[in-house]
Amino acid sequence: MTPRPPRGFTLVEMVLVMVLAGVVTLGLIGFYLNSQATWMDASAQALAQRDATTIVESISAKAREAEQVVITPNAPDTIITFYKVGLTDPYSFWWSQGPGADSLIHCGTGTGNVDDGPVAPTTVERFYFARDPALPILHLRVLEMRTTQGERLQMSTSFTLYNGPRP
């Protein structure tokens, strides 16, 4: 009768399998953490873009109705006031930065004295407007926001005052 070979795994085989399993596990964990960080960055940027769009759409709605707009760029504040045909109460958007300010764009009736609250919850770093001297057009030169992940998002556009004076 021939002797049977020993059954089971040797210590070297077990260690080799454990090392390979550890390398595969570390690779999977690294892939998961990297994809999670990428998803968080993209999600934060999408939220900031949505908030920028909300701000632009809110300003656009008031600009379309307006007959006149007044820009008050008092550093560190910016106030944009829209005057509508036949209404005595204007509507304003304002942004303040500096000590005690929340750096959000607020809106409300009047010239910034009645606060309906912030238009969107994302922090704004720059908010500059200019009027076209010849046409009833308002230019948003820059709306710069910072995402919760620290990335900057910039937007610019123009608004037409449909009820404004025509050349």
C-alpha positions in Angstrom: 0.0 0.0 0.0 1.3 3.4 -1.0 1.2 6.2 1.6 -1.4 8.9 1.0 -0.1 12.5 0.6 -0.9 14.8 3.4 -4.2 16.8 3.1 -4.8 20.5 3.8 -2.9 23.7 3.2 0.5 24.5 4.3 1.3 27.7 6.2 3.0 29.2 3.2 -0.1 28.7 1.1 -2.4 30.3 3.7 -0.1 33.3 4.1 0.0 33.8 0.3 -3.8 33.6 0.0 -4.2 36.1 2.9 -1.7 38.5 1.3 -3.4 38.4 -2.1 -6.9 38.8 -0.5 -5.6 41.8 1.4 -4.2 43.4 -1.7 -7.5 43.0 -3.6 -9.4 44.3 -0.6 -7.2 47.4 -0.3 -7.7 48.0 -4.1 -11.4 47.8 -3.7 -11.5 50.1 -0.7 -9.3 52.7 -2.6 -11.6 52.5 -5.6 -14.7 53.0 -3.4 -13.3 56.0 -1.6 -12.1 57.6 -4.8 -15.5 57.2 -6.5 -17.3 58.4 -3.3 -15.1 61.6 -3.3 -15.8 62.2 -7.0 -19.5 61.7 -6.4 -19.5 64.2 -3.5 -17.6 66.8 -5.6 -20.0 66.4 -8.5 -23.0 66.6 -6.2 -21.8 69.8 -4.5 -21.2 71.4 -7.9 -24.6 70.4 -9.1 -26.2 71.9 -6.0 -24.3 75.2 -6.5 -25.3 75.3 -10.2 -28.9 74.8 -9.3 -28.7 77.6 -6.7 -27.1 79.9 -9.3 -29.8 79.1 -11.8 -32.5 79.8 -9.1 -30.9 83.2 -8.4 -30.7 84.1 -12.1 -34.3 83.0 -12.7 -35.5 85.1 -9.8 -33.8 88.2 -11.0 -34.9 87.5 -14.6 -38.6 87.3 -13.5 -38.4 90.8 -11.9 -36.3 92.2 -14.7 -38.9 91.2 -17.3 -41.6 93.1 -15.4 -39.5 96.2 -14.7 -39.6 99.6 -16.2 -36.4 100.8 -14.6 -33.5 99.3 -12.6 -31.1 101.0 -10.2 -27.8 99.4 -9.2 -26.3 100.5 -5.9 -22.8 99.1 -5.7 -21.9 100.2 -2.1 -18.9 98.1 -1.1 -19.2 95.6 0.5 -23.0 95.6 -0.5 -24.7 95.4 -3.9 -28.3 96.3 -4.2 -30.3 95.9 -7.5 -33.8 97.6 -7.3 -36.4 97.0 -10.0 -39.2 99.5 -10.4 -42.4 98.2 -12.1 -44.9 100.2 -14.1 -47.7 101.5 -11.9 -46.3 100.2 -8.6 -44.9 102.4 -5.9 -43.2 99.6 -4.1 -40.0 98.4 -5.9 -38.5 95.0 -5.5 -34.8 94.5 -4.6 -32.1 91.9 -4.5 -29.0 92.5 -2.4 -25.8 90.9 -1.3 -23.6 91.7 1.6 -20.2 90.5 2.4 -18.0 91.4 5.3 -18.3 91.1 9.1 -21.6 89.9 10.2 -22.9 89.3 6.7 -24.0 85.9 5.5 -22.8 86.4 1.9 -26.1 85.2 0.5 -28.3 87.0 -2.0 -31.5 88.2 -0.3 -34.7 89.6 -1.9 -37.7 91.6 -0.8 -39.9 94.6 -1.4 -38.7 98.1 -1.0 -35.1 99.1 -1.5 -33.6 96.4 0.7 -35.5 97.1 3.9 -38.0 94.2 3.8 -36.1 90.9 3.7 -38.0 87.9 2.3 -34.9 85.8 3.0 -32.1 84.4 0.9 -32.9 83.3 -2.7 -30.6 80.3 -2.4 -28.4 78.8 0.4 -25.1 78.8 -1.4 -22.4 81.3 -0.4 -21.8 84.1 -3.0 -18.3 85.5 -3.4 -18.8 88.1 -6.2 -22.0 89.7 -7.5 -21.6 92.5 -10.0 -24.0 94.2 -12.4 -23.8 96.8 -15.2 -26.4 98.6 -17.2 -26.3 99.0 -20.9 -26.1 102.8 -21.6 -28.1 102.6 -24.8 -30.6 99.7 -24.3 -32.9 98.6 -21.5 -30.5 95.7 -20.7 -29.0 94.7 -17.4 -25.8 92.6 -17.5 -24.9 90.3 -14.7 -21.2 90.5 -15.1 -20.3 87.9 -12.6 -22.1 85.7 -10.1 -19.4 83.7 -8.3 -20.4 81.0 -5.8 -18.4 78.6 -3.7 -19.5 75.0 -3.4 -19.5 73.2 0.0 -16.4 71.4 -1.3 -14.6 74.7 -1.9 -14.8 74.8 -5.7 -15.8 78.1 -7.4 -18.6 78.4 -9.9 -19.1 81.4 -12.1 -22.1 82.6 -14.1 -22.9 85.6 -16.2 -25.9 86.6 -18.3 -28.0 89.6 -19.4 -31.6 90.6 -18.7 -33.9 92.7 -20.8 -36.3 95.2 -19.1 -39.3 94.6 -21.4 -41.1 97.6 -20.0 -38.1 99.8 -20.1 -37.6 102.8 -22.4 -36.6 102.0 -25.9 -34.1 104.0 -28.0 
